[in-house]
Amino acid sequence: MNDKTDLPELPNHLSINPRSPHYNEEVIEHHIGILLNGKERNDVEEYCISEGWVKVASAKALDRRGQPLLIKMKGTVEAFYK
């Protein structure tokens, strides 16, 4: 099992989309949990702790490139390793 000291530090801003400048593969390899206003979210695509928002994919809407549209939700954001 991984030791907590071997894990990289969680960044302030992280995205799971490889085309994003905030993508970090070595952090995403580990299981990350996100709390938004004290409730755990499992559908987060991108987050920013300092600005207090997460982005989640919409259910049906797609952008012109065929990617799901992202909805920004604001609140207190906490990231942690599971």
Steps between C-alpha positions, in 0.01 A plus 500: 500500500621855437634695792357852541854646493561359149205688349560828315355816649151583376500811279273800551351455149468160331321365192453143376494613134842439337453806274477733801806693624399392853528128422751311719529130422705399805235641736206353305651149517397492868142498626399857584190600691332841475274654763272785391331668795572195716349243259715263295463534121597217264431682171753785517689573175700800628539688828662811647536518877602867530214629282247256654350323199475162328389416148279201427384364164141569397275203439421543129640826358813485285726774372591537132791256539274228642624539858247533785429854613637577845289664769679707764384449859625734772563435868765379740727253320725246670716242321645188661649162417271203561 
